Structures are given as C-alpha cells and as structure tokens.
Amino acid sequence: MDHLTWQKSSFVESETNYLEIASDGDLVYIRESDNHDLVVTTTRAKLNAWILGAKDGEFDHFVGL
C-alpha cells in the first residue's frame, strides 16, 4: 500500500490519532494514523452510501450528537 496517498480530515487540527483515507480505482482504504497495518477496505459505492447516511444523521448516536 506504499503507492496510496493518504488523506486526513481538515477537522483533525492537532489530534495525534485520527482516521486516514485513500483510494485506488474503485477501492477505498481507511486506517488509523497510529496503526498503519490495520486497514479496512470498501468500495466507493459502499462508502458513498455510508457518507450519505452520516450526512442525514443516521449515525449521530455513536458520537453523542
């Protein structure tokens, strides 16, 4: 996975542990910044469905909003 360009959210600011995301064609990779060996892989379609749900508030109860 050395060929991937990882990106973090601009909302991270000075946090030392955060999520990073990268893509390679139709696949999307998500990892924690402090554990590069543990990577979750999904497709763009599945991530898109999750993001739409998050924008709609479906997962707010996980973060206490």
GIGIUR-V497420 format. One record per helix or strand of 3 or more residues. SS is the DSSP state (helix for helix, strand for strand). FROM is the first residue (numbers start at 1). TO is the last residue. If there is no record, write none. Layout:
BEGIN
{{SS,FROM,TO} {SS,FROM,TO}}
END
This chain:
BEGIN
{{strand,19,24} {strand,27,32} {strand,35,43} {helix,44,55} {helix,60,62}}
END
